[in-house]
């Protein structure tokens, strides 16, 4: 039996346009006897704070460069061990955003199994994100390729700050107001095809997103206690934060269940600046217009031929109006069309679709005709009774 497990993990990552990446990792741990949580951070990661059960702790780096976070034992509650949060905030510097390109991000692996993980990612608003690839499950609004659609969910920093300053946050009462905290796609919930996410789990992740701004502001203003990390090249202690990180952008989420320690946790996104995307859209539109102009004569001839064909068909139908009416009213017509539809499958799919359409028209016509006859039959005895009484 494992001596410690992670019930859930709530991750929030912020990307800035100049290349700074801030990760906030929150693990909800149940522990009976494990001494340390080992987090394999990247070599260039600068740890800003480490908290266990909402209290700052001194952590260290081992010989492999992994962060060792001291754990406490879970308190027993109703014969079960109660989970406590382990929070780590660290910063990295990556390549800055360009006019177009791609970026990749990874979450660190740990030496415990996680039952469920949700990862929220904040990306700059000035860009359009065309395609996401991830080892985790992507939420449905980022499935597929986004070229012309504008399906973004923008984080409203001012609204979030106002909500964060509230003393009591009751998520059940705020369900109807949460959509106002986002711009663009205002659906604050995430839908996943293969990962079932419950309402309370989404609320927990929204809470992590909400706290992210407050934690960064607290670190920047030195409201949060300093923690120490031993074994770094900088010596003991964490350097004071001299920069302000604006917690804003477009927010997208990923999820995964039953995460083992060596499972890859990453995503890649292809992006372009909004101006580049608009120029590409206008360029494609101009190309289409140019192609239509180049083949304008063929296009005009095509419309003329279609018009002539429809005119001939109309003349034929007008001359054979009585024959067509007799065939349409025949009860055998729907059966003939239904059989002809299957024959056309071996000849032409479009022709089969056309016959299928005609079959439903004929079937609908005969259904309506049958219904009208039934109504007339129902009304006939009543009329006879009225005549008999008179």
N, C-alpha and C positions, 0 to 999 in steps of 0.2 A: 504494500500500500504506500502511496506517496506521502511524504511527511508534510508537503505543502502543495497547494494548487492555487491557480488564479481563476476566480469566478468569471471576471470580465475585465477587459482592458479598454480604456477610452483614450484614444490618441488624437491630438490636434497638432497640425503642422502649418506654419505660416511661411509663405514665400514672399519676399520683397523683390521689387524690380531690380535692385542693385545686387542681388545675388545672396542676400542673407536668408538663412533657413533656420527657423526656431521650432523645436519639437517640445511638446509637453506630453509626457507619458504618465498615465495613471493606471496602476495595476491594483485591483482589489484582491488581496491575498488572504488565504486561509492557511495558517501556519501552526504546526504542532511542535516542531523541534528544529527546523532549518535555521541556520545562523545568518546566512547571507543570500541575497538575491544577486545573481551575476548577470550583468547587462553588458553585452559586447558592443560598446559604442565605437564609432569610427575614430581613427587616430586623430583627425583634425577637429574633433568635437570639443567645445568648451562648455564644461558643466557650469550652469548658473545656480542651480539649487537642487537639493535632495531633501525630501520630506517623507517621514514614515509616520502614519497615523496622525497627519497634519502637524507634525513637530519636526524641526530641522535636525538632521543627524550628520555625523561625520562619516564620510565614506572614503574608500581608497581604491587604488588601481592595483591589480595583480600583475604578474610577470607578462601575461598575454595582453595587457592593456585593457582588460575588462573592468568595468566599474562594479565594485562590491558594496552593496547596500545592506547594512545590518538590519535584521528583521526582529520583530518582537513576536511573542507567542499570542495567538488569538485567544480572546476571552470566550469562555463557554457561555452559551445562552440557549436555554431550553434543550440542553444535552447536545447542542451543536456548536461548532467553532464559528465565531463571528469574523467576517472579513474586515480587513482594515486597508486603507489606501496607501500605496507607495507612489510618490510623485517625483519625477525627474524632469528638469527643464535644462535643455542644452541647445547651443547654437553652433551653426556651421556656416562657412562661406563657400558658395558654389559660383558657377559662372552666371553672370548677370543675364537678364533677358535681352534678346535681340529682336530685330524686326520679325523674324520667323525662325523657328527651330524646334527643338525638343528638349525636355528635361526629364531626369529620372531621380527618384527619391527612394530611400530604403528605411525601414524601421529596424532597430537593433534586435537581435535574437537574445533570448534569455534561457536560463536553465530550468524553466518550469513549463508545464503545459497550461495553456489558456483555453478556457471553455468557449469564450466568444470575444471577438475583438472588433471594434468599430473605429475607423480612422477617418477623421475630417481633415480636409486639405483646403487651405485658403490660398487662392491664386490671384494675382493682380487683375484689377478690373479693366485695364487698358488693353487686354488681349482677348482673342477668341481662341477657344480650345477645341480643336477639330476631332481629335481621337485620343481615347484613353486605353492603355493596355496595362493590366495589373495581374499579379498572382493572387489577389483577393477578388472577391465578388464585387462588381461595379453596380452602383445603383442604376435604376432604369433610365434616368434622365441623361446619363452619359453613355448609354449603350449605342453601338454603331458609330457612324461617321457624321460629324456635324460640319457641314460646309455652308449651307445657306440659312439654316434655322438658327434662332437666337434663344436657346433654351438654358440660360444661365440663372443661377440663384445667387444674388449679391447680398452680402452681409451688410446690414445697416449699422455701422459702428455707433452712431449717436443713440439710436433706439436701444441697442444692446447695453450701452453704458447707463442709460436711464433705468433700464430694468435691473441691471446689476447692483445699482445703488439702493434698490428696494430692500427693506429689512427682511421681509418674509416673501419667499417665492413659492407660490403654490401652483405647480405645473398643471394640475387638473383644472384650476380656475382660469389658467392662461391659455388653454387649448385654442380658444377662439381668437386670441390676440396674437399668437405666435406668427401667423402669416404676415402680420404687419412689420415684423422685424427683418424681413427680407425684401429685396427689390428683384425685378425681373420675374423669374419663376418663384412664386410666393408659397409654393408647397414646401413647408419646412420638413415634412416627413420624407423618409427614404423608403423606396420600394425596391426589394431585391428579388430576383427570380428564384434563386436556390437557397438563400439564407433567410430563415424566418426571423424577423425583427419584431419584438413585442412593443407595445406602447410605452411601457416603463423603461425599456432599454433605449428607445429613442429619446425619452425624456432625460435619461442619464447622460446621453451623448450631447444633447442640447445644453445641459447644465455644464458639461465640460467645455463646450464652445463658449458659453457665457462666461465662465470663470477664466478663460484664457486671457481675455483682455485685462481683467482685474489683476491677474497674477503678473502679467508683464508690466502693468503700471506700478504695481507694488514693488517689483524688483528695480524698476527704473528710479523710483523715488526712495528706494532703500527702506520701504516699509516692512519688507519681509526679512526675517533674521538671516544673517549670513551663515552658510554651511561650509565645511572644510572638506577638501578632497586631497588625500595624501597620495604621494607617489607620482605626481605630475611633474613635468619639467619646470613648472612655475613655482613649485613648492606648495606648502599648505595654504589653503584658503582659496576663495574665488575672487577674481578681480571685480571691483565695482563696475556696474554697467553704466557706460557713459552715453549710450544712445537711446533714442526713443523709437520703439518699434510700433508703428501703427497697425493695429489688428483689424484689418479690413480686407475686402476682396471677394471673389466668387468662391463659394464653399461647395465642395463636392465630397461624397462619402464613399467609403469602401468597407466591406465587412468580411469576416471569416469565422467559422466555427471550428473548434477542436484544433488549435494551433499548437504544434509541437515546437520544441526549442530550435530545431534546425530548419523549420519551414521558411522559405523566402517570403518576405513581406515587402513588396515594392510596387511601384506604378511608374508608368511612362506616359507622357502626354505630348502631343504635337500641337504647336500653337503658332499664332501669327498676331502681329499687332493689329488693332482694329482698323487702322488706316490701310494696312496691307490687305486685309480681308475685303474691305470695301473696294479697293482698287482692283482686286482679283474678280469680284463680282461684276464690276463695270466692264472689265476686260472681257469676261466670258460673254456678257450681254452684247458687247460690240462685235465679238467674233460671230455670234449667232446672227446678228443683223447683217454683217458682211457676207456670211454664207448665203443668207436668204437673198441678198442683193445680187450675188454672183449667179445664183440659179433662178433668178426672177422669171426668166422666160419659160423655163421648164415648169416652174410653179404655176404660172398663169395657164400654161397649156394643160397642166394636170387638172386645175379647177374647171377649165372649159370642157375637158373630156368627161369629168364627173358630171357636170351640168347636162351635157348632151346625153349621157347614159341615163340619168334620172328622167330626162324628158322622154326618151324612148320607152323607158319602163312605164312611165305614166300613160303614154299613148296606148301601149299594149294593154295595160290594166283597164283603161277606159273602154277599149274596143271589146274586151272580154269580161266586162263587168258582171254580166249575168252568170257566166261560168264560174268566175271567182267567188261570187256570192253563194252559189250552190255548193261549191267545194268547202267553203268556210263553214256553212251551216250543216254539213254532213257530220254525223256522229263518228264516222271512221277517221276523220282528219287528224284528231289528236293522236290516235294509235299509229297512223301512218307516219306522222312527224316524229313520234317517239322512236319508232324503229329506224327511220331514215337518219336520225341523229347518231345512232351507234354505227351505221354504215359510213357516215361521214368522218368518224374518228380515224378511219384508216386512210382517208383521202386528204382531209384538210381540217386542222383544229379550228381555225376561224369560221369555216363553213359549218362545222358541227355546233359551234357556239351560236351561230345565227339560227340554225334549225331549232336548237334548244329554246331560244328566245321566242320563235314562232310557235313552238309547242305550248309554251305557257300562255301565250296570247289566245291560242285556240282553246286550250283547256279552260282558261278563265271565262271565255265567251260562252262555252257550253255549260259551265257551272252556273253562271248568271242566268242563262236561258232556262236551265232546269229549275232554279230557285223561283223564277218568275212564274213558271207553270204551276209549281206547288202552291204559290200564293193565290193564283187564280182558282185552283181547285178548292182551296180552303174557303174562298169567298163565295163560290158558286152555291153551296147548300143554303147559306144565309140569304142569298138573293131569292132562291126558290121559296123559302119559308115566308119571306116578306110578300111575295106575289100571292101565295096561298092564303095568307091572312086577309089580304085585301080582296 
